[in-house]
Amino acid sequence: MSTLDYCLERRKAELPAFVKVLKAMPAGRIDFRPHPKSRTAAELAWVLAEEEKALLGLLETGSIDWKETEPPKSADAIAAAFEKGAAAVNARLEKLDAAAWKGPAKFLMGGQVVWEDTLGAMMWGFLFDAIHHRGQLSTYLRPMGGKVPAIYGPSADDTGQ
């Protein structure tokens, strides 16, 4: 199995856990912030959706120019944007060839290149970053009054069945 095929397989396997965590945010509490330096739940969840949008652009153009945007006002809108973006990225990855996977990619912030690598390495980096942010968001859920869904196994709130 190629690293491209494995990345696509892992993205598809992780997708349900992302959706469960996003949909577990209590609707009226998405402004929750555990510390003044922390992002709100909405901002953190929106990073996940915006990363998918950015990855689609990366797959089309070979670069991302990251810009922070304001999240929607509802947890449902954030989850829907994430699901739409992830589906589009996965569909595009299914059509990608090995040469493009090994080709160059750039990540820019404010027009400045902060990361250059292969497209494949960048796709993996973004998957790991998203898993990290999903973990952060899952720690917000109980203090927000929500329940933590099963991710890699049962949680105190969800047996995973």
C-alpha positions as CSV (number, residue, x, y, z in Angstrom):
1,M,0.0,0.0,0.0
2,S,1.4,3.4,-0.9
3,T,1.6,6.2,1.7
4,L,-1.1,8.1,-0.4
5,D,-3.4,5.1,-0.1
6,Y,-2.7,4.7,3.6
7,C,-3.2,8.4,4.3
8,L,-6.6,8.3,2.6
9,E,-7.5,5.1,4.5
10,R,-6.5,6.8,7.8
11,R,-8.5,10.0,7.0
12,K,-11.6,7.9,6.3
13,A,-11.1,5.9,9.5
14,E,-10.7,9.1,11.6
15,L,-13.7,10.9,10.0
16,P,-16.4,9.4,12.3
17,A,-14.5,10.4,15.4
18,F,-14.1,14.0,14.2
19,V,-17.8,14.2,13.4
20,K,-18.8,12.7,16.8
21,V,-16.6,15.2,18.7
22,L,-17.9,18.2,16.7
23,K,-21.5,17.1,17.1
24,A,-21.0,16.6,20.9
25,M,-20.5,20.3,21.4
26,P,-23.5,21.6,23.4
27,A,-25.2,24.1,21.1
28,G,-25.5,27.0,23.6
29,R,-22.0,26.7,24.9
30,I,-19.7,26.9,21.8
31,D,-18.3,30.2,23.3
32,F,-16.8,28.1,26.1
33,R,-13.1,28.9,26.7
34,P,-11.2,27.0,29.5
35,H,-8.6,29.7,30.0
36,P,-8.3,33.3,28.7
37,K,-5.4,32.2,26.4
38,S,-7.4,29.3,25.0
39,R,-9.5,29.4,21.8
40,T,-13.2,29.1,22.3
41,A,-14.8,25.7,21.5
42,A,-16.2,27.3,18.3
43,E,-12.8,28.7,17.3
44,L,-11.1,25.4,17.9
45,A,-13.7,23.4,16.0
46,W,-13.6,25.9,13.2
47,V,-9.9,25.3,12.8
48,L,-10.8,21.7,11.9
49,A,-13.2,22.8,9.3
50,E,-10.9,25.5,7.9
51,E,-8.0,23.0,7.7
52,E,-10.1,20.8,5.4
53,K,-10.9,23.8,3.2
54,A,-7.2,24.7,3.1
55,L,-6.3,21.1,2.2
56,L,-8.6,21.2,-0.8
57,G,-6.8,24.3,-2.0
58,L,-3.5,22.7,-1.3
59,L,-4.4,19.7,-3.5
60,E,-5.5,22.0,-6.3
61,T,-2.7,24.6,-6.2
62,G,0.2,23.2,-4.2
63,S,0.0,25.8,-1.5
64,I,-2.0,27.1,1.4
65,D,-2.0,30.8,2.6
66,W,-3.5,30.3,6.0
67,K,-5.9,33.0,7.3
68,E,-7.9,32.8,10.4
69,T,-11.7,33.5,10.0
70,E,-14.5,33.9,12.4
71,P,-16.5,30.7,13.1
72,P,-20.2,30.3,12.3
73,K,-22.5,30.9,15.2
74,S,-23.7,27.3,15.5
75,A,-22.1,24.0,16.2
76,D,-24.2,22.4,13.5
77,A,-22.8,24.8,10.9
78,I,-19.3,24.0,12.0
79,A,-19.8,20.3,11.8
80,A,-21.5,20.5,8.4
81,A,-18.6,22.6,7.0
82,F,-16.1,20.1,8.3
83,E,-18.0,17.1,6.8
84,K,-18.3,18.9,3.5
85,G,-14.6,19.8,3.4
86,A,-13.4,16.4,4.5
87,A,-15.5,14.6,1.8
88,A,-14.2,17.0,-0.8
89,V,-10.6,16.4,0.3
90,N,-11.0,12.6,0.3
91,A,-12.6,12.7,-3.1
92,R,-9.7,14.7,-4.5
93,L,-7.2,12.4,-2.8
94,E,-8.8,9.4,-4.5
95,K,-7.9,11.0,-7.9
96,L,-4.4,12.1,-7.0
97,D,-1.4,10.3,-8.6
98,A,1.9,9.3,-7.0
99,A,3.9,12.1,-8.7
100,A,1.6,14.8,-7.3
101,W,1.8,13.1,-3.8
102,K,5.6,13.4,-4.0
103,G,5.5,16.9,-5.5
104,P,6.2,20.2,-3.7
105,A,3.9,21.9,-1.3
106,K,4.0,25.3,0.6
107,F,2.3,26.5,3.7
108,L,2.2,30.3,4.0
109,M,1.0,32.6,6.8
110,G,0.5,36.2,5.9
111,G,2.1,35.6,2.6
112,Q,5.3,34.3,4.2
113,V,6.4,30.6,3.6
114,V,6.6,28.9,7.0
115,W,6.7,25.3,5.8
116,E,7.8,23.7,2.5
117,D,7.7,19.9,2.0
118,T,6.2,17.3,-0.2
119,L,2.4,17.3,-0.6
120,G,2.3,13.9,1.1
121,A,4.3,15.1,4.1
122,M,2.1,18.1,4.4
123,M,-1.1,16.1,4.2
124,W,0.1,13.8,7.0
125,G,1.2,16.9,9.0
126,F,-2.3,18.3,8.7
127,L,-3.9,15.0,9.7
128,F,-1.8,14.9,12.9
129,D,-2.5,18.5,13.6
130,A,-6.3,17.9,13.2
131,I,-6.1,14.9,15.6
132,H,-4.3,17.1,18.1
133,H,-7.0,19.8,17.9
134,R,-9.8,17.1,18.1
135,G,-8.2,16.0,21.3
136,Q,-8.1,19.5,22.7
137,L,-11.8,20.0,21.8
138,S,-12.7,16.7,23.4
139,T,-11.4,18.0,26.7
140,Y,-13.7,21.0,26.5
141,L,-16.9,18.9,26.2
142,R,-17.5,17.9,29.8
143,P,-16.8,21.4,31.2
144,M,-19.2,22.7,28.5
145,G,-21.9,20.4,29.9
146,G,-21.6,17.8,27.1
147,K,-20.5,14.2,26.9
148,V,-17.3,12.9,25.5
149,P,-17.9,10.4,22.7
150,A,-15.9,7.2,22.2
151,I,-12.9,8.0,20.0
152,Y,-10.4,5.2,20.1
153,G,-12.3,3.3,22.7
154,P,-15.0,3.9,25.3
155,S,-15.2,7.1,27.3
156,A,-16.8,7.6,30.7
157,D,-19.8,9.0,28.8
158,D,-19.9,6.6,25.8
159,T,-19.3,2.9,25.7
160,G,-18.8,3.1,22.0
161,Q,-21.7,0.8,21.2
